[in-house]
Amino acid sequence: MNTVILVGGGHAHIQCLKQLQKESLPSARFILVSSNNYQYYSGMFSGFTEGIYEEKDIMIDLTELSRKAGVQFLEATVTKMDPENKTIFCDNGEVLTYNIISFDIGSRTNLVSLPSSEVRTVKPNYTFPDTIKELRDSPSPLIIGGGAAGVEISLSILARKKRIGQSGQVTLISSSRLLPHAPKGVSTSLEKLCKSKGLHFYLNEKIETIEEQLIQTSNRILKHSGVLLLTGPASFSLFQEGGLSCTEDGYLLVRSTLQSESHPEIFGAGDCVTLSSYTELAKNGVYAVRQGPVLWENIKRTLLNRKLTTFEPQKRFLSILSTGGKEAMLLYDKFYYQGKLPWKLKNKIDSDFMKKYT
Ligand SMILES: Cc1cc2nc3c(=O)[nH]c(=O)nc-3n(C[C@H](O)[C@H](O)[C@H](O)COP(=O)(O)OP(=O)(O)OC[C@H]3O[C@@H](n4cnc5c(N)ncnc54)[C@H](O)[C@@H]3O)c2cc1C
């Protein structure tokens, strides 16, 4: 009997759990190890922030999903691994051995050298609801990071304040233009929209110091009632410390089969991995979701001694950025469209995704 351990209840692993409800593999027992009983779906974080969704709408019960799949669930965080002896160590003292292991543990927030005691983050993702509930009700929340997450959360807090008639202002600070990886026209249009919605934002400014109620940037001093960092992903130290083949910044290097470059019995998907043949690929939920079926297929084929399949990322994909007030901006390459319709589409896609797991 082989032991397959899935570490982390991320987007790819929940698909494996779903598949295990349909197909049973008699030669293997599966264990899911996750830091929390619940996985929170980031596609709906903006809607939760705005008050459109409740907490129950954005959470996936990993214990229930595991139970239905016949998978043993262990609530623990893997803190150390010994790949030569195929062993992992958990924060609750559990030590587990495996034949095959897969990591879908996401990423940490990139703290960009800021003092972590003065800032809030929303990772691990189960901390999101409490952090946001506290921040959105404070009078002058300040968000650092001009990527998709920073813009969405800023506009969602602002929309909620308007809707419930709560006074205060929301500020966003970015070290670049908004959405720095999108075509310039998209950023310009989004910046105009943020202005028209009343978001206070400052571009191309670096944070110098953060104090309890004040923040100093390269150009100004601003008052705040809480700072949230949405500055993109950083890796965990687990893989590098375990001696696995990694990128310089600590992500697990995987082949297109999603197998570790150094240890083929180790698989990985989502934010925690970098594909050797596509090192520049963005870390987002879209790729984590798309890697799910390949990951499942390859775990299964490894158990059955069959040839593995490969993951080929698509160059372009549709993304929809929530802009508050049940509006969104649909983006596809250079094309963008802002309004009510993209939000309806986003709501449908996200709700359909959640229906599969609840
Ligand atoms: C505010 C916000 C909004 C976003 N919106 C979008 C969006 O609309 N679309 C999009 O594509 N992307 C979005 N993203 C990015 C997206 O959240 C991530 O890219 C995505 O969650 C990565 O998925 P994953 O499967 O790799 O891991 P995750 O979804 O992060 O899941 C990892 C899981 O592993 C668990 N875990 C972590 N470490 C361990 C460990 N050592 N042991 C055991 N368990 C562990 C965690 O608790 C968590 O449950 C957003 C991000 C943020 C912050």
The ligand as a Gaussian input file, in Angstrom:
#p B3LYP/6-31G(d) Opt

LIG

0 1
 C       -6.639000      39.611000      -1.710000
 C       -6.264000      38.628000      -2.797000
 C       -7.097000      38.447000      -3.879000
 C       -6.746000      37.566000      -4.897000
 N       -7.585000      37.402000      -5.946000
 C       -7.269000      36.546000      -6.933000
 C       -8.144000      36.358000      -8.032000
 O       -9.226000      36.974000      -8.118000
 N       -7.756000      35.487000      -9.015000
 C       -6.568000      34.800000      -8.942000
 O       -6.281000      34.027000      -9.864000
 N       -5.727000      34.954000      -7.916000
 C       -6.042000      35.806000      -6.901000
 N       -5.183000      35.965000      -5.855000
 C       -3.955000      35.143000      -5.779000
 C       -4.346000      33.781000      -5.233000
 O       -4.918000      33.921000      -3.958000
 C       -3.172000      32.828000      -5.109000
 O       -2.400000      32.861000      -6.270000
 C       -3.727000      31.428000      -4.904000
 O       -4.470000      31.371000      -3.699000
 C       -2.659000      30.395000      -4.875000
 O       -3.298000      29.168000      -4.740000
 P       -2.558000      27.915000      -4.172000
 O       -3.406000      26.745000      -4.513000
 O       -1.150000      27.918000      -4.626000
 O       -2.489000      28.124000      -2.571000
 P       -3.497000      28.717000      -1.524000
 O       -4.817000      29.009000      -2.101000
 O       -2.777000      29.829000      -0.815000
 O       -3.677000      27.504000      -0.487000
 C       -2.589000      27.008000       0.245000
 C       -3.104000      26.242000       1.429000
 O       -2.022000      25.542000       2.060000
 C       -2.035000      25.736000       3.460000
 N       -0.648000      25.672000       3.933000
 C        0.315000      26.623000       3.766000
 N        1.487000      26.194000       4.280000
 C        1.261000      24.964000       4.776000
 C        2.098000      24.021000       5.410000
 N        3.409000      24.249000       5.621000
 N        1.547000      22.861000       5.845000
 C        0.228000      22.599000       5.612000
 N       -0.598000      23.446000       4.995000
 C       -0.084000      24.623000       4.572000
 C       -2.680000      27.114000       3.642000
 O       -3.245000      27.266000       4.907000
 C       -3.723000      27.103000       2.521000
 O       -4.901000      26.515000       2.955000
 C       -5.514000      36.852000      -4.827000
 C       -4.672000      37.031000      -3.727000
 C       -5.036000      37.900000      -2.712000
 C       -4.089000      38.081000      -1.538000

